Amino acid sequence: MRRSLIGNWARYGVVIGISAFAAWGTSAAPGTPDCVQVSAQAVYRNYGYDHLVSIANACQEGVVCVVSTNVNPEPQRVEVAPKERADVLTFRGSPSREFVPKVACRLASAAP
């Protein structure tokens, strides 16, 4: 009987661990080049959720992006080289896994 209880706890632990990681596809603001893909995810770590925004640049030149969220409205400026990806931590240890990313990117040659 003891083994089956441990086995059940192990299975539930795997389910809980998987559900603690959530990813959402998201769209960038109008004017962002089509070669830029944006995604957001909340990862459970250390008693709270880390809010991450990922920017994948498939463009032939670098891009400059401004990233914020509804949880952390302070904008962060991020430069992403051609054919590279950048992950932006917008909040560490949030009690909520839900957030709405706001991302606006421009080609580096067009950025002010």
VOLOBA-738682 format. One record per atom (N, C-alpha, C): atom name; residue in one letter; x, y, z. Coordinates in pm, 1 decimal, always signed. Layout:
% VOLOBA-738682
+------+-----+----------+----------+----------+
! atom ! res !       px !       py !       pz !
+------+-----+----------+----------+----------+
!   CA !   A !        X !        Y !        Z !
...
+------+-----+----------+----------+----------+
% end
This chain:
% VOLOBA-738682
+------+-----+----------+----------+----------+
! atom ! res !       px !       py !       pz !
+------+-----+----------+----------+----------+
!    N !   M !    +81.4 !   -119.4 !     +0.0 !
!   CA !   M !     +0.0 !     +0.0 !     +0.0 !
!    C !   M !    +85.8 !   +126.0 !     +0.0 !
!    N !   R !   +192.7 !   +124.5 !    +70.8 !
!   CA !   R !   +279.0 !   +242.0 !    +79.5 !
!    C !   R !   +335.7 !   +278.9 !    -58.7 !
!    N !   R !   +375.5 !   +181.4 !   -137.3 !
!   CA !   R !   +431.0 !   +210.5 !   -270.0 !
!    C !   R !   +328.7 !   +278.6 !   -359.7 !
!    N !   S !   +205.8 !   +231.9 !   -356.7 !
!   CA !   S !   +106.2 !   +292.7 !   -444.7 !
!    C !   S !    +78.0 !   +437.4 !   -403.3 !
!    N !   L !    +80.8 !   +468.7 !   -275.0 !
!   CA !   L !    +61.9 !   +606.9 !   -232.2 !
!    C !   L !   +176.5 !   +694.0 !   -279.8 !
!    N !   I !   +297.2 !   +644.2 !   -268.4 !
!   CA !   I !   +412.8 !   +720.3 !   -316.3 !
!    C !   I !   +403.9 !   +737.1 !   -467.2 !
!    N !   G !   +364.0 !   +631.4 !   -536.6 !
!   CA !   G !   +348.5 !   +640.3 !   -681.5 !
!    C !   G !   +244.8 !   +744.0 !   -720.3 !
!    N !   N !   +132.7 !   +747.7 !   -648.3 !
!   CA !   N !    +29.6 !   +846.9 !   -676.9 !
!    C !   N !    +79.4 !   +988.1 !   -650.0 !
!    N !   W !   +148.5 !  +1007.6 !   -539.1 !
!   CA !   W !   +203.2 !  +1139.9 !   -508.2 !
!    C !   W !   +302.4 !  +1183.2 !   -616.2 !
!    N !   A !   +381.8 !  +1090.7 !   -664.0 !
!   CA !   A !   +478.6 !  +1124.4 !   -768.7 !
!    C !   A !   +406.2 !  +1167.6 !   -896.1 !
!    N !   R !   +299.8 !  +1096.7 !   -932.1 !
!   CA !   R !   +223.5 !  +1134.8 !  -1051.2 !
!    C !   R !   +160.5 !  +1272.1 !  -1033.5 !
!    N !   Y !   +101.6 !  +1298.2 !   -917.0 !
!   CA !   Y !    +39.9 !  +1428.4 !   -893.1 !
!    C !   Y !   +145.4 !  +1538.6 !   -893.5 !
!    N !   G !   +260.6 !  +1509.2 !   -840.0 !
!   CA !   G !   +368.9 !  +1608.4 !   -840.3 !
!    C !   G !   +408.1 !  +1647.4 !   -980.8 !
!    N !   V !   +411.4 !  +1549.3 !  -1072.0 !
!   CA !   V !   +444.6 !  +1578.2 !  -1211.1 !
!    C !   V !   +336.9 !  +1666.2 !  -1272.3 !
!    N !   V !   +211.1 !  +1637.1 !  -1246.1 !
!   CA !   V !   +101.9 !  +1717.5 !  -1300.6 !
!    C !   V !   +108.5 !  +1859.2 !  -1245.7 !
!    N !   I !   +131.4 !  +1873.3 !  -1116.4 !
!   CA !   I !   +141.2 !  +2006.5 !  -1056.7 !
!    C !   I !   +260.9 !  +2081.0 !  -1114.5 !
!    N !   G !   +373.2 !  +2013.0 !  -1130.1 !
!   CA !   G !   +491.7 !  +2076.4 !  -1186.4 !
!    C !   G !   +469.4 !  +2124.7 !  -1328.3 !
!    N !   I !   +399.0 !  +2046.5 !  -1407.9 !
!   CA !   I !   +372.8 !  +2086.3 !  -1545.5 !
!    C !   I !   +275.3 !  +2202.8 !  -1549.6 !
!    N !   S !   +174.9 !  +2201.4 !  -1463.6 !
!   CA !   S !    +76.1 !  +2308.9 !  -1467.0 !
!    C !   S !   +131.5 !  +2439.8 !  -1411.7 !
!    N !   A !   +241.6 !  +2436.4 !  -1339.8 !
!   CA !   A !   +300.7 !  +2558.7 !  -1286.0 !
!    C !   A !   +372.7 !  +2638.1 !  -1393.3 !
!    N !   F !   +394.3 !  +2578.6 !  -1509.8 !
!   CA !   F !   +460.3 !  +2645.9 !  -1620.5 !
!    C !   F !   +354.1 !  +2672.0 !  -1726.7 !
!    N !   A !   +329.4 !  +2796.8 !  -1757.2 !
!   CA !   A !   +227.2 !  +2829.7 !  -1855.9 !
!    C !   A !   +288.6 !  +2920.3 !  -1961.6 !
!    N !   A !   +252.2 !  +2898.1 !  -2085.2 !
!   CA !   A !   +303.2 !  +2981.7 !  -2193.9 !
!    C !   A !   +186.5 !  +3027.4 !  -2279.8 !
!    N !   W !   +195.2 !  +3151.1 !  -2326.4 !
!   CA !   W !    +91.9 !  +3204.8 !  -2412.3 !
!    C !   W !   +158.8 !  +3269.5 !  -2531.3 !
!    N !   G !    +99.3 !  +3249.2 !  -2647.2 !
!   CA !   G !   +145.0 !  +3324.5 !  -2762.3 !
!    C !   G !    +86.4 !  +3464.1 !  -2749.8 !
!    N !   T !   +154.0 !  +3561.8 !  -2798.4 !
!   CA !   T !   +103.5 !  +3697.9 !  -2788.6 !
!    C !   T !   +144.5 !  +3773.7 !  -2912.3 !
!    N !   S !    +78.7 !  +3881.3 !  -2936.5 !
!   CA !   S !   +114.8 !  +3960.8 !  -3053.0 !
!    C !   S !   +180.9 !  +4089.7 !  -3008.1 !
!    N !   A !   +265.5 !  +4140.1 !  -3093.7 !
!   CA !   A !   +333.7 !  +4265.9 !  -3066.0 !
!    C !   A !   +247.4 !  +4380.6 !  -3117.1 !
!    N !   A !   +282.3 !  +4500.8 !  -3078.7 !
!   CA !   A !   +207.9 !  +4620.2 !  -3117.7 !
!    C !   A !   +214.7 !  +4641.4 !  -3268.6 !
!    N !   P !   +115.4 !  +4710.4 !  -3324.2 !
!   CA !   P !   +121.4 !  +4744.5 !  -3466.6 !
!    C !   P !   +250.8 !  +4820.6 !  -3497.4 !
!    N !   G !   +306.6 !  +4795.0 !  -3613.6 !
!   CA !   G !   +433.2 !  +4857.0 !  -3650.7 !
!    C !   G !   +552.9 !  +4769.3 !  -3622.6 !
!    N !   T !   +533.4 !  +4663.5 !  -3544.3 !
!   CA !   T !   +642.0 !  +4568.5 !  -3519.3 !
!    C !   T !   +662.7 !  +4485.5 !  -3645.8 !
!    N !   P !   +786.6 !  +4469.8 !  -3691.0 !
!   CA !   P !   +812.1 !  +4391.8 !  -3813.2 !
!    C !   P !   +756.8 !  +4249.4 !  -3802.5 !
!    N !   D !   +712.7 !  +4196.1 !  -3915.3 !
!   CA !   D !   +658.1 !  +4059.8 !  -3918.9 !
!    C !   D !   +760.8 !  +3953.9 !  -3881.8 !
!    N !   C !   +888.4 !  +3984.8 !  -3894.8 !
!   CA !   C !   +993.6 !  +3888.0 !  -3864.8 !
!    C !   C !  +1025.4 !  +3880.0 !  -3715.3 !
!    N !   V !   +950.7 !  +3951.6 !  -3633.0 !
!   CA !   V !   +969.1 !  +3948.4 !  -3487.3 !
!    C !   V !   +852.7 !  +3871.9 !  -3425.6 !
!    N !   Q !   +884.6 !  +3770.7 !  -3346.2 !
!   CA !   Q !   +783.2 !  +3692.0 !  -3276.3 !
!    C !   Q !   +795.8 !  +3716.9 !  -3126.8 !
!    N !   V !   +682.5 !  +3731.0 !  -3060.5 !
!   CA !   V !   +679.4 !  +3758.3 !  -2917.7 !
!    C !   V !   +597.8 !  +3650.8 !  -2848.0 !
!    N !   S !   +648.9 !  +3602.6 !  -2734.7 !
!   CA !   S !   +572.7 !  +3508.7 !  -2652.4 !
!    C !   S !   +592.7 !  +3544.7 !  -2506.0 !
!    N !   A !   +500.2 !  +3498.9 !  -2423.3 !
!   CA !   A !   +508.0 !  +3528.7 !  -2280.3 !
!    C !   A !   +481.9 !  +3401.3 !  -2202.5 !
!    N !   Q !   +544.0 !  +3392.0 !  -2086.3 !
!   CA !   Q !   +523.8 !  +3275.3 !  -2001.4 !
!    C !   Q !   +542.5 !  +3313.4 !  -1855.7 !
!    N !   A !   +474.4 !  +3238.9 !  -1770.1 !
!   CA !   A !   +491.0 !  +3254.8 !  -1625.5 !
!    C !   A !   +549.0 !  +3124.4 !  -1574.1 !
!    N !   V !   +661.6 !  +3133.2 !  -1506.1 !
!   CA !   V !   +729.9 !  +3014.4 !  -1455.0 !
!    C !   V !   +729.0 !  +3020.6 !  -1302.8 !
!    N !   Y !   +680.0 !  +2913.6 !  -1239.3 !
!   CA !   Y !   +674.6 !  +2911.2 !  -1093.7 !
!    C !   Y !   +812.0 !  +2878.3 !  -1037.3 !
!    N !   R !   +864.1 !  +2968.5 !   -954.9 !
!   CA !   R !   +994.2 !  +2950.6 !   -890.1 !
!    C !   R !   +989.7 !  +3016.5 !   -752.5 !
!    N !   N !  +1043.7 !  +2950.5 !   -655.7 !
!   CA !   N !  +1064.6 !  +3011.7 !   -523.8 !
!    C !   N !   +940.6 !  +3081.6 !   -467.7 !
!    N !   Y !   +829.7 !  +3012.9 !   -467.2 !
!   CA !   Y !   +706.3 !  +3063.1 !   -405.0 !
!    C !   Y !   +640.8 !  +3177.6 !   -480.1 !
!    N !   G !   +665.1 !  +3188.9 !   -607.7 !
!   CA !   G !   +598.9 !  +3291.4 !   -687.7 !
!    C !   G !   +627.0 !  +3269.4 !   -835.2 !
!    N !   Y !   +557.2 !  +3343.7 !   -918.3 !
!   CA !   Y !   +572.3 !  +3329.9 !  -1063.7 !
!    C !   Y !   +664.9 !  +3437.5 !  -1118.0 !
!    N !   D !   +757.6 !  +3395.8 !  -1202.5 !
!   CA !   D !   +841.0 !  +3489.4 !  -1277.1 !
!    C !   D !   +772.5 !  +3514.6 !  -1410.6 !
!    N !   H !   +751.9 !  +3639.7 !  -1444.0 !
!   CA !   H !   +689.2 !  +3676.1 !  -1570.5 !
!    C !   H !   +799.3 !  +3703.3 !  -1672.2 !
!    N !   L !   +799.1 !  +3625.6 !  -1779.2 !
!   CA !   L !   +901.3 !  +3635.4 !  -1883.1 !
!    C !   L !   +837.9 !  +3668.3 !  -2017.3 !
!    N !   V !   +900.6 !  +3757.6 !  -2090.1 !
!   CA !   V !   +859.2 !  +3788.7 !  -2226.4 !
!    C !   V !   +977.3 !  +3754.8 !  -2316.5 !
!    N !   S !   +952.4 !  +3673.7 !  -2419.4 !
!   CA !   S !  +1057.2 !  +3633.4 !  -2513.5 !
!    C !   S !  +1035.6 !  +3703.1 !  -2646.9 !
!    N !   I !  +1145.5 !  +3751.2 !  -2702.6 !
!   CA !   I !  +1142.2 !  +3817.7 !  -2832.8 !
!    C !   I !  +1237.7 !  +3742.8 !  -2924.2 !
!    N !   A !  +1185.8 !  +3688.8 !  -3033.1 !
!   CA !   A !  +1267.5 !  +3617.9 !  -3131.6 !
!    C !   A !  +1276.1 !  +3704.7 !  -3256.5 !
!    N !   N !  +1397.8 !  +3739.9 !  -3295.3 !
!   CA !   N !  +1421.3 !  +3826.7 !  -3409.7 !
!    C !   N !  +1470.5 !  +3743.6 !  -3527.6 !
!    N !   A !  +1384.6 !  +3723.4 !  -3626.2 !
!   CA !   A !  +1422.8 !  +3652.2 !  -3748.2 !
!    C !   A !  +1458.5 !  +3749.8 !  -3860.0 !
!    N !   C !  +1468.0 !  +3876.9 !  -3828.2 !
!   CA !   C !  +1498.6 !  +3980.8 !  -3927.2 !
!    C !   C !  +1646.1 !  +3975.7 !  -3968.5 !
!    N !   Q !  +1675.7 !  +4043.5 !  -4078.7 !
!   CA !   Q !  +1813.0 !  +4052.2 !  -4128.3 !
!    C !   Q !  +1894.2 !  +4158.4 !  -4054.0 !
!    N !   E !  +1826.3 !  +4241.1 !  -3975.2 !
!   CA !   E !  +1896.5 !  +4341.4 !  -3894.3 !
!    C !   E !  +1840.3 !  +4340.9 !  -3752.8 !
!    N !   G !  +1911.1 !  +4407.3 !  -3664.3 !
!   CA !   G !  +1869.9 !  +4411.2 !  -3525.0 !
!    C !   G !  +1740.7 !  +4488.3 !  -3504.5 !
!    N !   V !  +1675.6 !  +4461.6 !  -3391.8 !
!   CA !   V !  +1554.8 !  +4534.4 !  -3355.4 !
!    C !   V !  +1570.3 !  +4592.6 !  -3215.2 !
!    N !   V !  +1497.3 !  +4699.7 !  -3190.8 !
!   CA !   V !  +1491.4 !  +4761.9 !  -3059.4 !
!    C !   V !  +1346.0 !  +4750.7 !  -3014.0 !
!    N !   C !  +1325.6 !  +4693.9 !  -2894.7 !
!   CA !   C !  +1190.5 !  +4670.9 !  -2844.8 !
!    C !   C !  +1171.6 !  +4738.9 !  -2710.1 !
!    N !   V !  +1049.1 !  +4777.4 !  -2683.5 !
!   CA !   V !  +1010.0 !  +4830.2 !  -2553.7 !
!    C !   V !   +908.8 !  +4731.8 !  -2497.5 !
!    N !   V !   +939.1 !  +4679.7 !  -2377.1 !
!   CA !   V !   +858.5 !  +4574.8 !  -2315.7 !
!    C !   V !   +803.7 !  +4624.7 !  -2182.1 !
!    N !   S !   +675.0 !  +4602.9 !  -2160.5 !
!   CA !   S !   +612.3 !  +4628.4 !  -2031.2 !
!    C !   S !   +496.9 !  +4529.5 !  -2016.1 !
!    N !   T !   +433.6 !  +4529.2 !  -1901.6 !
!   CA !   T !   +317.8 !  +4442.3 !  -1879.2 !
!    C !   T !   +215.4 !  +4518.3 !  -1796.2 !
!    N !   N !    +97.2 !  +4458.4 !  -1782.9 !
!   CA !   N !     -3.7 !  +4519.7 !  -1697.2 !
!    C !   N !    +37.5 !  +4511.8 !  -1549.9 !
!    N !   V !   +124.0 !  +4416.4 !  -1514.3 !
!   CA !   V !   +170.7 !  +4401.5 !  -1376.8 !
!    C !   V !   +287.4 !  +4495.6 !  -1348.5 !
!    N !   N !   +375.3 !  +4511.8 !  -1446.4 !
!   CA !   N !   +490.1 !  +4602.5 !  -1433.0 !
!    C !   N !   +489.5 !  +4697.9 !  -1552.9 !
!    N !   P !   +423.4 !  +4812.8 !  -1537.9 !
!   CA !   P !   +410.4 !  +4904.2 !  -1651.7 !
!    C !   P !   +536.4 !  +4983.1 !  -1686.6 !
!    N !   E !   +641.5 !  +4972.6 !  -1605.2 !
!   CA !   E !   +764.1 !  +5045.5 !  -1636.4 !
!    C !   E !   +831.0 !  +4983.0 !  -1759.3 !
!    N !   P !   +849.5 !  +5059.9 !  -1867.2 !
!   CA !   P !   +904.7 !  +5003.3 !  -1990.5 !
!    C !   P !  +1052.8 !  +4967.5 !  -1978.1 !
!    N !   Q !  +1088.4 !  +4857.0 !  -2040.9 !
!   CA !   Q !  +1228.2 !  +4814.1 !  -2049.7 !
!    C !   Q !  +1267.1 !  +4815.0 !  -2197.0 !
!    N !   R !  +1380.3 !  +4875.8 !  -2228.1 !
!   CA !   R !  +1430.6 !  +4880.2 !  -2366.0 !
!    C !   R !  +1523.2 !  +4761.5 !  -2386.8 !
!    N !   V !  +1499.1 !  +4688.0 !  -2495.2 !
!   CA !   V !  +1576.4 !  +4567.1 !  -2523.8 !
!    C !   V !  +1621.2 !  +4569.8 !  -2669.2 !
!    N !   E !  +1749.4 !  +4544.1 !  -2690.8 !
!   CA !   E !  +1801.8 !  +4531.7 !  -2826.6 !
!    C !   E !  +1823.2 !  +4384.1 !  -2855.7 !
!    N !   V !  +1774.8 !  +4339.7 !  -2972.3 !
!   CA !   V !  +1787.7 !  +4199.1 !  -3010.6 !
!    C !   V !  +1859.4 !  +4193.6 !  -3144.9 !
!    N !   A !  +1972.4 !  +4126.8 !  -3147.4 !
!   CA !   A !  +2053.4 !  +4114.8 !  -3269.3 !
!    C !   A !  +1980.6 !  +4031.2 !  -3374.8 !
!    N !   P !  +2021.9 !  +4042.6 !  -3500.5 !
!   CA !   P !  +1959.7 !  +3962.2 !  -3606.1 !
!    C !   P !  +1973.4 !  +3812.5 !  -3576.7 !
!    N !   K !  +1866.5 !  +3740.2 !  -3602.4 !
!   CA !   K !  +1863.0 !  +3593.9 !  -3586.0 !
!    C !   K !  +1887.6 !  +3550.5 !  -3441.3 !
!    N !   E !  +1860.5 !  +3637.3 !  -3345.4 !
!   CA !   E !  +1879.6 !  +3606.1 !  -3203.2 !
!    C !   E !  +1746.7 !  +3615.0 !  -3129.1 !
!    N !   R !  +1752.8 !  +3577.7 !  -3001.7 !
!   CA !   R !  +1635.5 !  +3580.2 !  -2915.4 !
!    C !   R !  +1675.3 !  +3642.1 !  -2781.4 !
!    N !   A !  +1583.4 !  +3716.1 !  -2721.4 !
!   CA !   A !  +1607.5 !  +3774.9 !  -2589.9 !
!    C !   A !  +1490.0 !  +3743.9 !  -2499.1 !
!    N !   D !  +1520.2 !  +3710.8 !  -2374.6 !
!   CA !   D !  +1417.8 !  +3687.2 !  -2273.5 !
!    C !   D !  +1423.6 !  +3801.8 !  -2173.6 !
!    N !   V !  +1309.1 !  +3860.6 !  -2143.5 !
!   CA !   V !  +1302.1 !  +3975.5 !  -2053.9 !
!    C !   V !  +1221.6 !  +3935.6 !  -1930.2 !
!    N !   L !  +1284.5 !  +3945.0 !  -1814.2 !
!   CA !   L !  +1215.5 !  +3920.4 !  -1687.8 !
!    C !   L !  +1146.4 !  +4050.2 !  -1648.8 !
!    N !   T !  +1012.7 !  +4048.1 !  -1647.1 !
!   CA !   T !   +939.0 !  +4170.2 !  -1616.3 !
!    C !   T !   +890.9 !  +4174.8 !  -1471.9 !
!    N !   F !   +883.5 !  +4058.5 !  -1406.1 !
!   CA !   F !   +841.5 !  +4055.2 !  -1265.6 !
!    C !   F !   +889.7 !  +3924.5 !  -1204.6 !
!    N !   R !   +946.2 !  +3931.7 !  -1085.3 !
!   CA !   R !   +992.5 !  +3811.0 !  -1015.4 !
!    C !   R !   +908.6 !  +3791.1 !   -889.1 !
!    N !   G !   +859.3 !  +3667.5 !   -871.2 !
!   CA !   G !   +788.0 !  +3631.8 !   -748.7 !
!    C !   G !   +645.3 !  +3681.7 !   -740.5 !
!    N !   S !   +578.0 !  +3692.1 !   -852.8 !
!   CA !   S !   +439.1 !  +3738.2 !   -851.7 !
!    C !   S !   +347.8 !  +3631.9 !   -790.6 !
!    N !   P !   +245.3 !  +3672.4 !   -716.0 !
!   CA !   P !   +149.2 !  +3575.2 !   -665.7 !
!    C !   P !    +56.6 !  +3524.5 !   -776.5 !
!    N !   S !    +52.1 !  +3592.4 !   -889.8 !
!   CA !   S !    -35.4 !  +3553.6 !   -999.9 !
!    C !   S !    +46.1 !  +3511.2 !  -1121.2 !
!    N !   R !     -2.3 !  +3409.9 !  -1190.7 !
!   CA !   R !    +68.4 !  +3367.9 !  -1311.9 !
!    C !   R !    +17.3 !  +3440.7 !  -1435.5 !
!    N !   E !    -91.3 !  +3513.5 !  -1420.9 !
!   CA !   E !   -150.1 !  +3581.6 !  -1535.5 !
!    C !   E !    -96.7 !  +3723.7 !  -1548.1 !
!    N !   F !    -59.6 !  +3759.1 !  -1670.6 !
!   CA !   F !    -16.0 !  +3895.0 !  -1701.1 !
!    C !   F !    -32.5 !  +3918.4 !  -1849.8 !
!    N !   V !    -37.2 !  +4044.3 !  -1887.6 !
!   CA !   V !    -55.4 !  +4081.1 !  -2027.8 !
!    C !   V !    +68.1 !  +4159.0 !  -2072.5 !
!    N !   P !   +147.2 !  +4101.2 !  -2162.9 !
!   CA !   P !   +266.9 !  +4171.4 !  -2211.4 !
!    C !   P !   +230.3 !  +4277.8 !  -2314.6 !
!    N !   K !   +309.1 !  +4383.3 !  -2316.1 !
!   CA !   K !   +295.7 !  +4489.0 !  -2415.9 !
!    C !   K !   +433.5 !  +4506.9 !  -2477.8 !
!    N !   V !   +445.2 !  +4476.5 !  -2606.4 !
!   CA !   V !   +575.8 !  +4479.7 !  -2673.4 !
!    C !   V !   +562.6 !  +4558.6 !  -2804.0 !
!    N !   A !   +652.1 !  +4653.2 !  -2822.3 !
!   CA !   A !   +658.7 !  +4729.9 !  -2947.1 !
!    C !   A !   +804.0 !  +4726.6 !  -2995.0 !
!    N !   C !   +824.6 !  +4682.4 !  -3118.0 !
!   CA !   C !   +960.2 !  +4670.9 !  -3173.8 !
!    C !   C !   +971.5 !  +4748.8 !  -3303.8 !
!    N !   R !  +1093.1 !  +4795.6 !  -3330.5 !
!   CA !   R !  +1128.4 !  +4861.7 !  -3456.1 !
!    C !   R !  +1262.6 !  +4809.6 !  -3501.9 !
!    N !   L !  +1284.1 !  +4815.4 !  -3630.7 !
!   CA !   L !  +1418.4 !  +4782.9 !  -3681.0 !
!    C !   L !  +1514.8 !  +4885.2 !  -3622.7 !
!    N !   A !  +1634.0 !  +4839.1 !  -3589.0 !
!   CA !   A !  +1733.5 !  +4927.3 !  -3525.7 !
!    C !   A !  +1762.9 !  +5049.1 !  -3611.8 !
!    N !   S !  +1760.4 !  +5032.8 !  -3742.8 !
!   CA !   S !  +1788.3 !  +5146.3 !  -3833.5 !
!    C !   S !  +1676.8 !  +5250.5 !  -3828.5 !
!    N !   A !  +1557.3 !  +5213.2 !  -3785.3 !
!   CA !   A !  +1443.7 !  +5306.2 !  -3779.7 !
!    C !   A !  +1419.5 !  +5358.7 !  -3637.2 !
!    N !   A !  +1489.8 !  +5303.4 !  -3538.6 !
!   CA !   A !  +1467.6 !  +5344.4 !  -3400.4 !
!    C !   A !  +1531.4 !  +5480.6 !  -3374.1 !
!    N !   P !  +1465.2 !  +5563.6 !  -3291.4 !
!   CA !   P !  +1521.5 !  +5696.2 !  -3260.7 !
!    C !   P !  +1644.0 !  +5687.1 !  -3172.4 !
+------+-----+----------+----------+----------+
% end
